[in-house]
C-alpha cells in the first residue's frame, strides 16, 4: 500500500478527487484530481522556479467531502491539506507558488502576506511533522 517517494518538498495531489461539488468527472471522463495533477505538471514544466517541488499523486486523501485536494509537505515542516480548487492553470500556479514558499520557510509557516491569492480560503487542515506538535 505504501510506495516510497523522495522525501523533499512536495505537493501530493489526490488523483481520484471529484471535479467539483456537483460533478465527479469532466466531459472526457477524467476525475478532478487527475485534471489538477496534469495542470500542476504543465505549470511546473513551464516555470524553472517551480522545479524544486515534487508532484506526487495518490488515490484518495480522504477529504471526500471536499474536491480537488492536495497535501503540501516537506521534511520537518508543518504540512497543509488544501481543497476545493477548480482544477486548471490558475489553481496549479497558486498551489505550486505556495509550495515554493513553504519549502523555503523555516518550519512550514508562510506569512499570510506571502500567500498567493489562489490558495486563500482553501486550507482544510495543518499537520505537524512527525515528532512535533505546533504551539
C-alpha positions as CSV (number, residue, x, y, z in Angstrom):
1,X,0.0,0.0,0.0
2,X,2.8,2.5,0.7
3,X,5.1,3.4,-2.1
4,X,8.4,5.1,-1.4
5,X,8.9,8.6,-2.8
6,X,11.6,11.3,-2.4
7,X,11.3,12.9,1.0
8,X,11.8,16.5,-0.2
9,X,9.3,19.3,-0.7
10,X,6.2,18.1,-2.5
11,X,2.6,18.5,-3.4
12,X,0.7,15.3,-3.1
13,X,-2.4,15.5,-5.2
14,X,-5.4,13.3,-4.7
15,X,-5.7,11.7,-8.2
16,X,-9.3,10.4,-7.5
17,X,-10.9,13.7,-6.2
18,X,-14.2,14.9,-7.7
19,X,-14.1,17.6,-10.3
20,X,-16.3,19.8,-8.2
21,X,-19.1,19.8,-5.6
22,X,-21.6,18.7,-8.2
23,X,-19.5,16.7,-10.7
24,X,-17.3,13.7,-10.4
25,X,-15.6,13.9,-13.9
26,X,-15.1,16.3,-16.7
27,X,-16.6,15.8,-20.2
28,X,-13.7,13.5,-21.1
29,X,-14.4,11.2,-18.1
30,X,-11.4,12.4,-16.1
31,X,-11.6,12.9,-12.3
32,X,-10.9,16.4,-11.0
33,X,-7.8,15.2,-9.2
34,X,-6.3,13.8,-12.4
35,X,-7.1,17.1,-14.2
36,X,-5.4,19.1,-11.4
37,X,-2.4,16.8,-11.5
38,X,-2.0,17.4,-15.2
39,X,-2.3,21.2,-14.6
40,X,0.3,21.1,-11.8
41,X,2.8,19.2,-14.1
42,X,2.2,21.6,-17.0
43,X,2.6,24.7,-14.9
44,X,5.8,23.3,-13.3
45,X,7.3,22.3,-16.7
46,X,6.9,25.9,-17.9
47,X,8.5,27.6,-14.9
48,X,12.0,26.8,-13.7
49,X,11.3,28.4,-10.3
50,X,8.9,25.6,-9.5
51,X,11.2,22.7,-10.3
52,X,12.2,22.1,-6.7
53,X,8.8,20.8,-5.7
54,X,7.9,17.2,-6.4
55,X,4.4,16.5,-7.7
56,X,3.3,13.1,-6.3
57,X,-0.1,11.6,-6.9
58,X,-2.0,9.1,-4.8
59,X,-5.6,7.9,-4.8
60,X,-7.8,9.4,-2.1
61,X,-6.5,11.8,0.6
62,X,-9.8,11.0,2.5
63,X,-11.1,14.6,2.2
64,X,-14.0,13.3,0.2
65,X,-16.5,16.0,1.4
66,X,-14.2,18.4,-0.5
67,X,-12.9,18.2,-4.0
68,X,-9.5,18.7,-5.8
69,X,-7.4,18.3,-2.6
70,X,-3.6,18.5,-2.2
71,X,-1.2,18.0,0.7
72,X,1.8,20.3,0.8
73,X,4.6,18.9,2.8
74,X,8.4,18.9,3.4
75,X,10.6,17.1,5.9
76,X,10.5,18.7,9.4
77,X,7.8,21.2,8.5
78,X,4.2,21.7,9.2
79,X,2.1,20.3,6.3
80,X,-1.2,21.5,4.9
81,X,-4.1,20.0,3.2
82,X,-6.0,22.3,0.8
83,X,-9.0,21.7,-1.3
84,X,-12.0,22.9,-3.2
85,X,-9.9,24.0,-6.2
86,X,-11.2,24.4,-9.7
87,X,-8.6,22.3,-11.5
88,X,-6.6,24.3,-14.0
89,X,-3.7,26.5,-14.6
90,X,-4.6,29.2,-12.0
91,X,-5.1,26.7,-9.2
92,X,-1.9,24.9,-10.1
93,X,0.2,28.1,-10.2
94,X,-1.2,29.2,-6.8
95,X,-0.6,25.7,-5.2
96,X,3.0,25.5,-6.5
97,X,3.7,29.1,-5.6
98,X,2.7,28.4,-2.0
99,X,4.6,25.1,-2.0
100,X,7.8,27.0,-3.0
101,X,7.3,29.5,-0.1
102,X,6.5,26.6,2.2
103,X,9.7,24.8,1.3
104,X,11.8,28.0,1.8
105,X,10.3,28.6,5.3
106,X,12.0,27.5,8.5
107,X,9.1,25.4,9.8
108,X,6.5,25.4,7.1
109,X,4.7,28.5,8.2
110,X,4.4,31.1,5.4
111,X,3.3,34.6,6.4
112,X,-0.2,35.4,5.1
113,X,1.1,38.4,3.1
114,X,3.1,35.9,1.0
115,X,0.3,33.6,0.2
116,X,-0.8,33.5,-3.5
117,X,-4.4,34.7,-3.7
118,X,-5.4,31.4,-5.2
119,X,-4.8,29.4,-2.0
120,X,-6.6,31.8,0.3
121,X,-9.7,30.1,1.7
122,X,-8.6,26.7,0.5
123,X,-6.9,25.4,3.7
124,X,-8.6,22.4,5.3
125,X,-6.0,21.1,7.9
126,X,-2.5,21.6,9.1
127,X,-0.4,18.6,10.1
128,X,2.6,18.7,12.4
129,X,5.7,16.9,11.3
130,X,6.5,13.6,12.9
131,X,7.8,14.1,16.4
132,X,6.3,17.6,16.9
133,X,3.2,19.4,17.7
134,X,2.5,23.1,17.0
135,X,2.4,25.6,19.8
